[in-house]
Amino acid sequence: MLHGITSDLSNWEALLVGYPGQPNPFNPSTREAAKQLLSRVFYNQKTFVTYAGVEQFFNTRMSVGDGYTIKRLTESRMRRQDLLDDRLPALKRPTLLIQGRQDKLTPAALSERLKQEITGSELLMLDNCGHAPPIKKPNEFNAAAVRFLSERR
């Protein structure tokens, strides 16, 4: 866990790992749970959180069997193990962080903290965008990535 983040992170961790006796919200086992997860991921729910979208997401999840990976990730968070603990300042490469301003899964405080801890990093917040900038704002996302990479040639 990144230390020093306010209660926003505590709320985020509760969302990530779920509550005791409750199903993990990131590992939906029903279509309704998949719909709830998608509604947190996408800011524009009319476009992405549709019957067809939920069906496709749910059926893909079931066919690829990613439940084990998601379970392991969230269990590591419950044990307060994080692969980035105390390692961010060691990153010496240019880093571009892109987040949707309306992201309901990752609090802005976490992205701001990443920016502070990764020397020389940049943070771009995309308006009217949730947790999936490459999907919701592909033009802005790609333009930012191309600009960032071009400046470092």
C-alpha atoms as an extended CHARMM CRD file, in Angstrom:
* protein
*
       153  EXT
         1         1  MET       CA              0.0000000000        0.0000000000        0.0000000000  PROA      1               0.0000000000
         2         2  LEU       CA              1.1450000000        3.5290000000       -0.5830000000  PROA      2               0.0000000000
         3         3  HSD       CA              1.4690000000        5.1970000000        2.7820000000  PROA      3               0.0000000000
         4         4  GLY       CA             -0.0100000000        8.5530000000        3.7160000000  PROA      4               0.0000000000
         5         5  ILE       CA             -3.1470000000        8.5360000000        1.5790000000  PROA      5               0.0000000000
         6         6  THR       CA             -6.3050000000        9.7980000000        3.2420000000  PROA      6               0.0000000000
         7         7  SER       CA             -9.5480000000        7.9670000000        3.8930000000  PROA      7               0.0000000000
         8         8  ASP       CA            -10.1950000000        7.9610000000        0.1330000000  PROA      8               0.0000000000
         9         9  LEU       CA             -7.7610000000        5.0650000000       -0.0550000000  PROA      9               0.0000000000
        10        10  SER       CA             -9.4140000000        3.2360000000        2.8300000000  PROA      10              0.0000000000
        11        11  ASN       CA            -12.7050000000        3.4420000000        0.9650000000  PROA      11              0.0000000000
        12        12  TRP       CA            -10.9050000000        2.2870000000       -2.1820000000  PROA      12              0.0000000000
        13        13  GLU       CA             -9.3900000000       -0.6760000000       -0.3700000000  PROA      13              0.0000000000
        14        14  ALA       CA            -12.7990000000       -1.6520000000        0.9950000000  PROA      14              0.0000000000
        15        15  LEU       CA            -14.1430000000       -1.5460000000       -2.5460000000  PROA      15              0.0000000000
        16        16  LEU       CA            -11.1970000000       -3.5420000000       -3.8510000000  PROA      16              0.0000000000
        17        17  VAL       CA            -11.2570000000       -6.3640000000       -1.3360000000  PROA      17              0.0000000000
        18        18  GLY       CA            -14.9480000000       -6.2960000000       -0.4470000000  PROA      18              0.0000000000
        19        19  TYR       CA            -16.3600000000       -6.7640000000        2.9840000000  PROA      19              0.0000000000
        20        20  PRO       CA            -16.2330000000       -9.9140000000        5.1390000000  PROA      20              0.0000000000
        21        21  GLY       CA            -18.9170000000      -12.3600000000        4.0840000000  PROA      21              0.0000000000
        22        22  GLN       CA            -19.6540000000      -10.4230000000        0.8880000000  PROA      22              0.0000000000
        23        23  PRO       CA            -18.6490000000      -11.3920000000       -2.6540000000  PROA      23              0.0000000000
        24        24  ASN       CA            -15.5900000000       -9.6820000000       -4.0870000000  PROA      24              0.0000000000
        25        25  PRO       CA            -16.8550000000       -6.8290000000       -6.3020000000  PROA      25              0.0000000000
        26        26  PHE       CA            -13.9270000000       -7.2760000000       -8.7050000000  PROA      26              0.0000000000
        27        27  ASN       CA            -14.6330000000      -10.9430000000       -9.2150000000  PROA      27              0.0000000000
        28        28  PRO       CA            -18.3080000000      -10.9850000000      -10.2420000000  PROA      28              0.0000000000
        29        29  SER       CA            -19.9540000000      -14.3600000000      -10.3960000000  PROA      29              0.0000000000
        30        30  THR       CA            -23.3330000000      -13.1040000000      -11.6090000000  PROA      30              0.0000000000
        31        31  ARG       CA            -24.4560000000      -10.8430000000      -14.4200000000  PROA      31              0.0000000000
        32        32  GLU       CA            -25.8230000000       -8.3420000000      -11.8920000000  PROA      32              0.0000000000
        33        33  ALA       CA            -22.4350000000       -8.1800000000      -10.1410000000  PROA      33              0.0000000000
        34        34  ALA       CA            -20.7670000000       -7.7520000000      -13.5590000000  PROA      34              0.0000000000
        35        35  LYS       CA            -23.1460000000       -4.8750000000      -14.3100000000  PROA      35              0.0000000000
        36        36  GLN       CA            -22.2830000000       -3.2200000000      -10.9880000000  PROA      36              0.0000000000
        37        37  LEU       CA            -18.5590000000       -3.5290000000      -11.7200000000  PROA      37              0.0000000000
        38        38  LEU       CA            -18.9460000000       -2.1040000000      -15.2260000000  PROA      38              0.0000000000
        39        39  SER       CA            -20.9560000000        0.8160000000      -13.8540000000  PROA      39              0.0000000000
        40        40  ARG       CA            -17.9320000000        1.6800000000      -11.6830000000  PROA      40              0.0000000000
        41        41  VAL       CA            -15.4860000000        1.3130000000      -14.5660000000  PROA      41              0.0000000000
        42        42  PHE       CA            -17.2420000000        3.4200000000      -17.1920000000  PROA      42              0.0000000000
        43        43  TYR       CA            -18.2900000000        7.0330000000      -16.7600000000  PROA      43              0.0000000000
        44        44  ASN       CA            -20.6050000000        6.8910000000      -19.8050000000  PROA      44              0.0000000000
        45        45  GLN       CA            -22.9040000000        4.1100000000      -18.6840000000  PROA      45              0.0000000000
        46        46  LYS       CA            -25.4080000000        4.5450000000      -21.5220000000  PROA      46              0.0000000000
        47        47  THR       CA            -22.7540000000        3.5170000000      -24.0160000000  PROA      47              0.0000000000
        48        48  PHE       CA            -20.8850000000        0.8100000000      -22.1170000000  PROA      48              0.0000000000
        49        49  VAL       CA            -23.1830000000       -0.5750000000      -19.4260000000  PROA      49              0.0000000000
        50        50  THR       CA            -25.7870000000       -2.0910000000      -21.7000000000  PROA      50              0.0000000000
        51        51  TYR       CA            -27.3490000000       -5.5270000000      -21.7270000000  PROA      51              0.0000000000
        52        52  ALA       CA            -25.0500000000       -6.5560000000      -24.6020000000  PROA      52              0.0000000000
        53        53  GLY       CA            -21.9960000000       -5.0820000000      -22.8790000000  PROA      53              0.0000000000
        54        54  VAL       CA            -22.7220000000       -6.8820000000      -19.6210000000  PROA      54              0.0000000000
        55        55  GLU       CA            -23.3300000000      -10.1580000000      -21.4520000000  PROA      55              0.0000000000
        56        56  GLN       CA            -20.0820000000       -9.8550000000      -23.4140000000  PROA      56              0.0000000000
        57        57  PHE       CA            -18.0460000000       -8.9410000000      -20.3310000000  PROA      57              0.0000000000
        58        58  PHE       CA            -19.5600000000      -11.6940000000      -18.1960000000  PROA      58              0.0000000000
        59        59  ASN       CA            -19.2690000000      -14.4040000000      -20.8620000000  PROA      59              0.0000000000
        60        60  THR       CA            -15.6700000000      -13.4350000000      -21.6440000000  PROA      60              0.0000000000
        61        61  ARG       CA            -14.7490000000      -13.5570000000      -17.9530000000  PROA      61              0.0000000000
        62        62  MET       CA            -16.2830000000      -16.9950000000      -17.6060000000  PROA      62              0.0000000000
        63        63  SER       CA            -14.5780000000      -18.3460000000      -20.7420000000  PROA      63              0.0000000000
        64        64  VAL       CA            -11.0730000000      -17.1470000000      -19.8620000000  PROA      64              0.0000000000
        65        65  GLY       CA            -11.3110000000      -18.1190000000      -16.1940000000  PROA      65              0.0000000000
        66        66  ASP       CA             -9.6400000000      -15.0090000000      -14.7960000000  PROA      66              0.0000000000
        67        67  GLY       CA            -11.3040000000      -15.4160000000      -11.4100000000  PROA      67              0.0000000000
        68        68  TYR       CA             -8.1940000000      -17.0060000000       -9.8970000000  PROA      68              0.0000000000
        69        69  THR       CA             -5.9760000000      -14.0580000000      -10.8620000000  PROA      69              0.0000000000
        70        70  ILE       CA             -8.4510000000      -11.5000000000       -9.5570000000  PROA      70              0.0000000000
        71        71  LYS       CA             -8.8650000000      -13.4700000000       -6.3250000000  PROA      71              0.0000000000
        72        72  ARG       CA             -5.0870000000      -13.5920000000       -5.7680000000  PROA      72              0.0000000000
        73        73  LEU       CA             -4.7110000000       -9.8640000000       -6.4550000000  PROA      73              0.0000000000
        74        74  THR       CA             -7.4460000000       -8.8580000000       -4.0480000000  PROA      74              0.0000000000
        75        75  GLU       CA             -6.2350000000      -11.2910000000       -1.3750000000  PROA      75              0.0000000000
        76        76  SER       CA             -2.7710000000       -9.7010000000       -1.5680000000  PROA      76              0.0000000000
        77        77  ARG       CA             -4.3920000000       -6.3180000000       -0.9180000000  PROA      77              0.0000000000
        78        78  MET       CA             -6.1970000000       -7.7210000000        2.1270000000  PROA      78              0.0000000000
        79        79  ARG       CA             -2.8140000000       -8.8630000000        3.4820000000  PROA      79              0.0000000000
        80        80  ARG       CA             -1.5150000000       -5.3470000000        2.7350000000  PROA      80              0.0000000000
        81        81  GLN       CA              1.0310000000       -6.6880000000        0.2670000000  PROA      81              0.0000000000
        82        82  ASP       CA              1.6030000000       -4.5160000000       -2.7400000000  PROA      82              0.0000000000
        83        83  LEU       CA              4.2520000000       -4.9730000000       -5.3650000000  PROA      83              0.0000000000
        84        84  LEU       CA              4.9240000000       -1.2150000000       -5.3730000000  PROA      84              0.0000000000
        85        85  ASP       CA              5.5430000000       -0.6750000000       -1.6700000000  PROA      85              0.0000000000
        86        86  ASP       CA              8.5890000000        1.5100000000       -1.2250000000  PROA      86              0.0000000000
        87        87  ARG       CA              9.7090000000        0.8950000000       -4.8090000000  PROA      87              0.0000000000
        88        88  LEU       CA              8.2460000000        3.8680000000       -6.6420000000  PROA      88              0.0000000000
        89        89  PRO       CA             11.1400000000        6.2710000000       -5.9260000000  PROA      89              0.0000000000
        90        90  ALA       CA             13.4610000000        3.7360000000       -7.5700000000  PROA      90              0.0000000000
        91        91  LEU       CA             11.7380000000        4.2250000000      -10.9320000000  PROA      91              0.0000000000
        92        92  LYS       CA             14.1200000000        6.2970000000      -13.0220000000  PROA      92              0.0000000000
        93        93  ARG       CA             12.3560000000        6.1390000000      -16.3880000000  PROA      93              0.0000000000
        94        94  PRO       CA              9.9730000000        8.7850000000      -17.6910000000  PROA      94              0.0000000000
        95        95  THR       CA              6.4630000000        7.7930000000      -16.6380000000  PROA      95              0.0000000000
        96        96  LEU       CA              3.1170000000        9.0330000000      -17.9000000000  PROA      96              0.0000000000
        97        97  LEU       CA              0.1170000000        8.4040000000      -15.6570000000  PROA      97              0.0000000000
        98        98  ILE       CA             -3.2830000000        8.7880000000      -17.3100000000  PROA      98              0.0000000000
        99        99  GLN       CA             -6.5010000000        8.6870000000      -15.3010000000  PROA      99              0.0000000000
       100       100  GLY       CA            -10.1310000000        9.5110000000      -15.9090000000  PROA      100             0.0000000000
       101       101  ARG       CA            -11.2700000000       12.3540000000      -13.6820000000  PROA      101             0.0000000000
       102       102  GLN       CA            -14.5210000000       10.4690000000      -12.9350000000  PROA      102             0.0000000000
       103       103  ASP       CA            -12.7280000000        7.1990000000      -12.0840000000  PROA      103             0.0000000000
       104       104  LYS       CA            -14.7700000000        5.4300000000       -9.3900000000  PROA      104             0.0000000000
       105       105  LEU       CA            -12.2140000000        2.6490000000       -8.8550000000  PROA      105             0.0000000000
       106       106  THR       CA             -8.9250000000        4.4970000000       -8.3960000000  PROA      106             0.0000000000
       107       107  PRO       CA             -9.0750000000        7.6440000000       -6.2650000000  PROA      107             0.0000000000
       108       108  ALA       CA             -7.3710000000       10.7510000000       -7.6130000000  PROA      108             0.0000000000
       109       109  ALA       CA             -5.3850000000       10.8710000000       -4.3580000000  PROA      109             0.0000000000
       110       110  LEU       CA             -3.6690000000        7.6260000000       -5.3450000000  PROA      110             0.0000000000
       111       111  SER       CA             -2.6910000000        8.9400000000       -8.7740000000  PROA      111             0.0000000000
       112       112  GLU       CA             -1.4140000000       12.1690000000       -7.2160000000  PROA      112             0.0000000000
       113       113  ARG       CA              0.6520000000       10.1100000000       -4.7900000000  PROA      113             0.0000000000
       114       114  LEU       CA              2.0920000000        8.0190000000       -7.6260000000  PROA      114             0.0000000000
       115       115  LYS       CA              3.0610000000       11.2370000000       -9.4170000000  PROA      115             0.0000000000
       116       116  GLN       CA              4.8060000000       12.5040000000       -6.2770000000  PROA      116             0.0000000000
       117       117  GLU       CA              6.6930000000        9.2860000000       -5.6620000000  PROA      117             0.0000000000
       118       118  ILE       CA              7.8240000000        8.6350000000       -9.2530000000  PROA      118             0.0000000000
       119       119  THR       CA             10.4930000000       11.2260000000       -9.9990000000  PROA      119             0.0000000000
       120       120  GLY       CA              9.7670000000       13.2390000000      -13.1260000000  PROA      120             0.0000000000
       121       121  SER       CA              6.4210000000       11.5860000000      -13.8080000000  PROA      121             0.0000000000
       122       122  GLU       CA              3.4910000000       13.3490000000      -15.4380000000  PROA      122             0.0000000000
       123       123  LEU       CA             -0.1770000000       12.9390000000      -14.5580000000  PROA      123             0.0000000000
       124       124  LEU       CA             -2.8940000000       13.6130000000      -17.1090000000  PROA      124             0.0000000000
       125       125  MET       CA             -6.4980000000       13.6690000000      -15.8830000000  PROA      125             0.0000000000
       126       126  LEU       CA             -9.0530000000       13.1870000000      -18.6670000000  PROA      126             0.0000000000
       127       127  ASP       CA            -12.4440000000       14.8490000000      -18.1800000000  PROA      127             0.0000000000
       128       128  ASN       CA            -15.6850000000       12.9110000000      -18.6120000000  PROA      128             0.0000000000
       129       129  CYS       CA            -13.7880000000        9.6590000000      -18.3030000000  PROA      129             0.0000000000
       130       130  GLY       CA            -13.9460000000        6.8200000000      -15.8010000000  PROA      130             0.0000000000
       131       131  HSD       CA            -11.5230000000        3.9810000000      -15.1250000000  PROA      131             0.0000000000
       132       132  ALA       CA            -10.8480000000        3.0330000000      -18.7450000000  PROA      132             0.0000000000
       133       133  PRO       CA             -9.2360000000        5.9850000000      -20.5870000000  PROA      133             0.0000000000
       134       134  PRO       CA             -7.9330000000        3.8930000000      -23.5430000000  PROA      134             0.0000000000
       135       135  ILE       CA            -11.4960000000        2.7190000000      -24.2050000000  PROA      135             0.0000000000
       136       136  LYS       CA            -13.5260000000        5.8120000000      -23.3600000000  PROA      136             0.0000000000
       137       137  LYS       CA            -11.1100000000        8.4760000000      -24.6320000000  PROA      137             0.0000000000
       138       138  PRO       CA             -8.8820000000        6.6740000000      -27.1600000000  PROA      138             0.0000000000
       139       139  ASN       CA             -7.9900000000        9.7830000000      -29.1770000000  PROA      139             0.0000000000
       140       140  GLU       CA             -6.9240000000       11.7990000000      -26.1350000000  PROA      140             0.0000000000
       141       141  PHE       CA             -5.1720000000        8.8040000000      -24.5920000000  PROA      141             0.0000000000
       142       142  ASN       CA             -3.2310000000        7.9860000000      -27.7670000000  PROA      142             0.0000000000
       143       143  ALA       CA             -2.3420000000       11.6410000000      -28.4260000000  PROA      143             0.0000000000
       144       144  ALA       CA             -0.9510000000       11.9810000000      -24.9100000000  PROA      144             0.0000000000
       145       145  ALA       CA              1.0430000000        8.7540000000      -25.2210000000  PROA      145             0.0000000000
       146       146  VAL       CA              2.4580000000        9.7280000000      -28.6320000000  PROA      146             0.0000000000
       147       147  ARG       CA              3.3660000000       13.2380000000      -27.3750000000  PROA      147             0.0000000000
       148       148  PHE       CA              5.0100000000       11.8070000000      -24.2700000000  PROA      148             0.0000000000
       149       149  LEU       CA              7.0210000000        9.2370000000      -26.2070000000  PROA      149             0.0000000000
       150       150  SER       CA              7.9660000000       11.6850000000      -28.9900000000  PROA      150             0.0000000000
       151       151  GLU       CA              9.3880000000       14.1580000000      -26.4750000000  PROA      151             0.0000000000
       152       152  ARG       CA             11.7270000000       11.4520000000      -25.2290000000  PROA      152             0.0000000000
       153       153  ARG       CA             13.2640000000       10.2940000000      -28.4910000000  PROA      153             0.0000000000
